[in-house]
Amino acid sequence: MGTPCPYTTWIMTTRPKLVIGTRGSPLALAQAHEVRDRLIAAHSELAEPGSIDIRIFTTTGDAIQNRTLAEIGGKGLFTKELDEAMVAGTIDIAVHSMKDVATTLPPGIDLPCILEREDPRDAFICHKAKTLADLPPGAVVGTAGLRRAAQVLHRYPHLKVVPLRGNVQTRLNKLGDGVVDATLLAIAGLNRLGMSQHATDTLSVDTMLPAIAQGAIGVTCREDDLTCHHYLLPLIHGESSARVRCERAFLAALDGSCRTPIAGLAEVHGRDIVFRGMVLRPDGSEAVVVNHRGPLSNPVAIGEAAAADVRQQASSLLAEAVSAGKA
């Protein structure tokens, strides 16, 4: 059969300098390739052929599509297999949509890098109406999360909301098949997939406050992996990191989960962060909105202060939401 050429031997015996773990959806792959391309642009040694490998994982959250996230265990099910592979050394870094990352990371895993954030707003997609407000009574809106469902019902109680899970393409197909009259997706995901033309309308944050950290990509690695920390350093976007840290602090302080309708958005105004947060009853019958402002240098304190405002204004609402989240 002959002797393998030196290049073939190198391919078979040499581990890549960096192994990236990701889920296998088109959006997850687009985000992983964006991180790969940014790493190559920042580090010439990673531009060599075979230096970076992307490995695809099917997470529990991907595998179970016939139940809501609240029913099967929450956000951590989108990261569990990637976290385990990282701890085992199978992968070096993992790329995540930050809205899918639990506020408490597993022991030994760090979140050192947030890329520049995309548009955090939600897109309204419908073939029958131009805006969410134009939908007639009884129209069916399909959505995967309690946050969107509760806000739709809070503003438009005459609409019907049903669970609709799956990746972007799956949800668009179900809309096209008439399973629902309308759906809501993150505009960031549509932009990253080159599918923004599917958005019928982009909802203002006054109509639909985004999910915590929506539109942001995060990269995790092992806490003690100094090489990966070095590689990721040029990719960090300071302003986006501060905004995400503020929002995640709000969520963490409220013990938020996929069973708790919580929304929030931090924006930078000069040297300050302006944060708006919301907690709702799952049926949309009541909502509490808080606004808080503070220095950009201390984003966590702003999110925590906003959460304290929620506790003061709506203790009974919050107790019910948190109780449901821990059930």
C-alpha positions as CSV (number, residue, x, y, z in Angstrom):
1,M,0.0,0.0,0.0
2,G,3.0,2.2,0.3
3,T,4.2,4.7,2.9
4,P,1.9,7.6,3.8
5,C,3.3,10.9,2.7
6,P,4.6,13.2,5.5
7,Y,1.6,15.5,5.3
8,T,-0.9,12.6,5.8
9,T,1.1,11.4,8.8
10,W,0.9,15.0,10.3
11,I,-2.8,15.1,9.8
12,M,-3.3,11.7,11.6
13,T,-1.0,12.3,14.6
14,T,-1.1,16.1,15.3
15,R,-3.8,17.6,17.5
16,P,-5.0,21.0,16.4
17,K,-3.8,23.9,18.4
18,L,-7.4,24.8,19.3
19,V,-10.6,22.7,19.3
20,I,-13.9,24.6,19.2
21,G,-17.0,22.9,20.5
22,T,-20.5,24.0,19.2
23,R,-24.0,22.8,18.8
24,G,-24.9,21.7,15.3
25,S,-27.7,24.1,14.3
26,P,-27.0,26.4,11.3
27,L,-27.0,29.4,13.7
28,A,-24.6,27.7,16.2
29,L,-22.3,26.8,13.3
30,A,-22.4,30.3,12.0
31,Q,-21.4,31.7,15.4
32,A,-18.6,29.1,15.8
33,H,-17.2,30.0,12.4
34,E,-17.3,33.7,13.3
35,V,-15.2,33.0,16.4
36,R,-12.8,30.8,14.3
37,D,-12.4,33.6,11.8
38,R,-11.8,36.2,14.4
39,L,-9.2,34.0,16.1
40,I,-7.3,33.5,12.9
41,A,-7.4,37.2,12.2
42,A,-5.9,37.9,15.6
43,H,-3.3,35.1,15.8
44,S,-1.2,34.3,12.7
45,E,-0.2,30.9,14.1
46,L,-3.8,29.8,14.1
47,A,-4.0,30.5,10.3
48,E,-1.9,27.5,9.5
49,P,-3.9,24.5,8.0
50,G,-5.2,22.2,10.7
51,S,-4.7,24.6,13.6
52,I,-8.3,24.9,14.5
53,D,-10.9,22.2,14.5
54,I,-14.7,22.6,15.0
55,R,-16.5,19.7,16.7
56,I,-20.2,19.5,16.7
57,F,-22.3,18.2,19.7
58,T,-25.9,17.4,20.0
59,T,-27.0,18.7,23.4
60,T,-30.0,17.5,25.4
61,G,-31.8,20.7,24.6
62,D,-31.4,20.0,20.9
63,A,-32.4,16.4,21.1
64,I,-35.7,16.9,22.9
65,Q,-38.0,19.0,20.7
66,N,-41.5,18.0,21.8
67,R,-41.4,19.7,25.2
68,T,-40.6,23.3,26.4
69,L,-37.3,24.1,28.0
70,A,-39.2,24.7,31.3
71,E,-40.4,21.1,31.2
72,I,-37.1,19.4,30.5
73,G,-34.8,21.4,32.8
74,G,-33.9,24.8,31.5
75,K,-31.0,26.6,29.8
76,G,-28.2,24.3,31.0
77,L,-29.4,21.6,28.7
78,F,-28.0,23.6,25.8
79,T,-24.5,23.6,27.3
80,K,-24.1,20.4,29.4
81,E,-22.5,18.2,26.8
82,L,-20.1,21.0,25.8
83,D,-19.2,21.7,29.4
84,E,-18.4,18.0,30.0
85,A,-16.3,17.8,26.8
86,M,-14.3,20.9,27.9
87,V,-13.6,19.5,31.4
88,A,-12.6,16.2,29.8
89,G,-10.2,18.0,27.5
90,T,-11.9,16.9,24.3
91,I,-12.5,20.6,23.3
92,D,-10.6,23.7,24.4
93,I,-13.3,26.4,24.0
94,A,-17.1,26.4,23.4
95,V,-19.2,29.0,21.6
96,H,-22.6,29.9,22.9
97,S,-25.5,32.2,22.4
98,M,-25.3,34.0,25.7
99,K,-29.1,33.9,26.3
100,D,-28.7,30.1,26.5
101,V,-26.0,30.1,29.2
102,A,-27.0,29.6,32.8
103,T,-25.9,32.3,35.2
104,T,-23.9,29.8,37.3
105,L,-21.2,28.1,35.3
106,P,-19.9,24.6,36.2
107,P,-16.8,24.3,38.4
108,G,-13.6,24.8,36.4
109,I,-15.2,26.7,33.5
110,D,-14.7,30.4,32.8
111,L,-16.5,32.8,30.5
112,P,-13.7,35.2,29.6
113,C,-15.0,36.5,26.2
114,I,-18.1,38.3,24.9
115,L,-17.9,39.3,21.3
116,E,-19.4,42.6,20.0
117,R,-23.2,42.3,20.5
118,E,-25.6,42.1,17.6
119,D,-29.0,43.8,17.5
120,P,-30.8,42.4,20.7
121,R,-34.3,43.0,19.5
122,D,-37.0,40.4,18.4
123,A,-38.3,40.0,14.9
124,F,-42.0,39.5,14.2
125,I,-42.6,37.1,11.4
126,C,-46.0,36.7,9.8
127,H,-47.5,36.2,6.4
128,K,-50.9,37.6,7.4
129,A,-50.2,40.9,9.3
130,K,-47.5,43.6,9.2
131,T,-47.1,44.0,12.9
132,L,-47.9,42.1,16.1
133,A,-50.6,44.7,16.9
134,D,-52.3,44.0,13.6
135,L,-53.1,40.3,14.4
136,P,-56.8,39.6,14.8
137,P,-58.3,38.1,18.0
138,G,-57.6,34.4,18.3
139,A,-54.5,34.5,16.0
140,V,-51.9,31.9,17.0
141,V,-48.4,33.1,17.9
142,G,-45.8,30.3,18.2
143,T,-42.8,30.9,20.5
144,A,-40.4,28.7,22.4
145,G,-39.9,30.9,25.5
146,L,-42.0,32.1,28.4
147,R,-40.5,35.6,28.1
148,R,-42.0,36.2,24.7
149,A,-45.2,34.4,25.5
150,A,-45.9,36.4,28.6
151,Q,-45.2,39.7,26.9
152,V,-47.4,38.9,24.0
153,L,-50.3,38.0,26.3
154,H,-49.6,41.0,28.5
155,R,-50.0,43.5,25.6
156,Y,-52.4,41.5,23.4
157,P,-54.5,39.2,25.6
158,H,-56.8,38.5,22.7
159,L,-54.1,36.4,21.0
160,K,-53.4,32.8,21.5
161,V,-49.8,31.6,22.3
162,V,-48.6,28.1,21.7
163,P,-45.1,26.4,22.2
164,L,-43.0,26.3,19.1
165,R,-39.5,24.9,19.4
166,G,-36.7,24.1,16.9
167,N,-34.0,26.1,15.1
168,V,-34.7,29.1,13.0
169,Q,-35.3,27.1,9.8
170,T,-37.7,24.7,11.6
171,R,-39.8,27.5,13.0
172,L,-40.0,29.2,9.7
173,N,-41.1,26.0,8.1
174,K,-43.8,25.5,10.7
175,L,-45.0,29.1,10.0
176,G,-45.1,28.4,6.3
177,D,-47.1,25.2,6.9
178,G,-49.7,27.1,8.8
179,V,-49.0,25.5,12.2
180,V,-49.1,29.0,13.6
181,D,-50.1,32.4,12.3
182,A,-47.0,34.2,13.5
183,T,-43.7,33.6,15.3
184,L,-41.0,35.6,17.0
185,L,-37.2,35.2,16.6
186,A,-34.1,37.1,17.6
187,I,-33.2,39.5,14.8
188,A,-29.5,38.7,15.6
189,G,-29.9,35.1,14.6
190,L,-31.6,36.1,11.3
191,N,-28.8,38.6,10.6
192,R,-26.1,36.0,11.3
193,L,-27.7,33.6,9.0
194,G,-28.3,36.1,6.2
195,M,-32.0,35.7,6.6
196,S,-33.1,39.1,7.8
197,Q,-35.5,39.3,4.8
198,H,-37.9,37.0,6.7
199,A,-38.5,39.6,9.4
200,T,-41.9,41.2,8.8
201,D,-41.2,43.8,11.6
202,T,-38.5,44.4,14.1
203,L,-40.2,44.9,17.5
204,S,-39.2,47.9,19.6
205,V,-37.9,47.2,23.1
206,D,-41.1,48.9,24.4
207,T,-43.2,46.3,22.7
208,M,-41.0,43.3,23.4
209,L,-38.1,43.6,25.9
210,P,-35.4,41.2,24.9
211,A,-34.1,38.1,26.7
212,I,-31.2,38.5,28.9
213,A,-28.0,38.7,26.8
214,Q,-29.9,38.2,23.5
215,G,-27.7,38.9,20.5
216,A,-24.5,38.2,22.3
217,I,-22.0,35.4,21.6
218,G,-19.9,34.1,24.5
219,V,-16.9,31.8,24.5
220,T,-16.1,29.6,27.5
221,C,-12.8,27.8,28.3
222,R,-11.3,26.0,31.3
223,E,-10.3,28.4,34.1
224,D,-6.7,27.2,34.2
225,D,-6.2,27.2,30.4
226,L,-3.9,30.3,30.0
227,T,-3.4,29.6,26.3
228,C,-7.1,29.9,25.5
229,H,-7.4,33.0,27.7
230,H,-4.5,34.5,25.6
231,Y,-6.2,33.5,22.3
232,L,-9.5,35.0,23.3
233,L,-8.3,38.3,24.7
234,P,-8.4,40.2,21.4
235,L,-11.9,39.1,20.7
236,I,-13.4,40.6,23.9
237,H,-15.7,43.6,23.3
238,G,-15.7,45.7,26.5
239,E,-19.0,47.5,26.1
240,S,-20.9,44.4,25.1
241,S,-19.3,42.5,28.1
242,A,-20.4,45.2,30.5
243,R,-24.0,45.1,29.1
244,V,-24.2,41.3,29.3
245,R,-22.7,41.2,32.9
246,C,-25.3,43.8,34.0
247,E,-28.2,41.8,32.5
248,R,-27.0,38.4,33.8
249,A,-26.5,39.9,37.3
250,F,-30.2,41.0,37.2
251,L,-31.2,37.4,36.2
252,A,-29.0,35.8,38.8
253,A,-30.2,38.0,41.6
254,L,-33.8,37.0,40.8
255,D,-33.0,33.3,40.6
256,G,-34.3,33.4,37.1
257,S,-34.8,30.3,35.0
258,C,-36.6,29.1,31.9
259,R,-39.8,28.8,34.0
260,T,-39.6,32.5,34.9
261,P,-40.6,35.2,32.4
262,I,-37.8,37.7,32.9
263,A,-36.5,40.2,30.3
264,G,-33.9,42.9,30.4
265,L,-31.7,45.2,28.4
266,A,-28.7,47.2,29.3
267,E,-27.6,50.0,27.0
268,V,-24.5,52.3,27.3
269,H,-25.1,56.1,27.5
270,G,-21.9,57.9,27.8
271,R,-20.1,56.6,30.9
272,D,-23.3,55.1,32.3
273,I,-25.3,51.9,31.8
274,V,-29.1,52.4,31.5
275,F,-30.9,49.1,32.4
276,R,-34.5,48.2,32.0
277,G,-35.8,45.0,33.4
278,M,-39.2,43.2,33.5
279,V,-40.7,40.3,35.4
280,L,-44.1,38.9,34.4
281,R,-46.6,36.3,35.4
282,P,-46.5,33.5,32.9
283,D,-50.0,34.3,31.7
284,G,-49.1,37.9,31.1
285,S,-51.8,39.2,33.6
286,E,-49.2,41.3,35.5
287,A,-45.8,42.8,34.8
288,V,-43.4,44.8,36.8
289,V,-40.9,47.0,35.0
290,V,-37.8,48.6,36.6
291,N,-35.3,51.1,35.4
292,H,-31.9,51.7,36.8
293,R,-28.8,53.7,35.9
294,G,-25.2,53.6,37.1
295,P,-21.6,53.8,36.1
296,L,-20.3,51.6,33.2
297,S,-17.5,50.6,35.5
298,N,-19.8,48.6,37.8
299,P,-22.3,46.7,35.7
300,V,-23.0,43.9,38.1
301,A,-24.1,46.3,40.8
302,I,-26.6,48.0,38.4
303,G,-28.2,44.7,37.6
304,E,-28.4,43.7,41.2
305,A,-29.8,47.0,42.2
306,A,-32.5,46.6,39.5
307,A,-33.3,43.2,40.9
308,A,-33.7,44.7,44.4
309,D,-36.1,47.2,42.9
310,V,-38.2,44.3,41.5
311,R,-38.3,42.6,44.9
312,Q,-39.5,45.8,46.6
313,Q,-42.2,46.5,44.0
314,A,-43.6,43.1,43.4
315,S,-42.7,40.6,46.1
316,S,-45.8,38.5,45.6
317,L,-45.3,38.4,41.8
318,L,-41.7,37.5,42.2
319,A,-42.3,34.9,44.8
320,E,-44.7,33.1,42.4
321,A,-42.3,33.4,39.5
322,V,-39.3,32.1,41.4
323,S,-41.3,29.4,43.0
324,A,-42.3,28.2,39.5
325,G,-38.7,28.4,38.4
326,K,-37.5,26.1,41.2
327,A,-40.3,23.6,40.8
